[in-house]
Amino acid sequence: MADVMADTKFNAVVEAKEGLTVSCKSRDFEITLDEPKDLGGNDLGMNPVECLLNAIGACKTIVARSFAEAHNLDIKNIRIEVEGTLNPNGFLGLDKDAKIGFSSLETNYFFESDEDEEKLEEFIKFVDGNCPVMDTIVNTPSSIVSKLNRL
């Protein structure tokens, strides 16, 4: 039986820069997020919803790579494309009936593999069901806390 691991905390520090540009840091890594110019940003990086789509795709890719061998699958390579539909009028406050976040998400899996489609379809179900990012989106965390602090 595998060793049981304790809960692990992950952290992000996000700091406003010029305009809508933000610096995002975790551990020793940093990325810049921004908005496109047509949404008021400086266009210096992907925006947060694009980053979320990439986080979904990256997480699913990591799950697939981590578990392919355990599922007796020979997958030489994998590419995942994630598309989300979002109406900006929701978060801009221009349409009170528009959803603020994505109204739909679609994941397209591309495998370089000689495995039959049925096995790959079953594996996709496993990956979708074991992706921590998707689980967080689909099953809202039982504790979400926002606290006021001063700089």
Secondary structure by P-SEA (a helix, b strand, c coil): ccccccbbbbbbbbbbccccbbbbbcccbbbbbbbccccccccccccaaaaaaaaaaaaaaaaaaaccccccccccbbbbbbbbbbcccccccccccccccccbbbbbbbbcccccaaaaaaaaaaaaaccaaaaaaaccccbbbbbbbcc
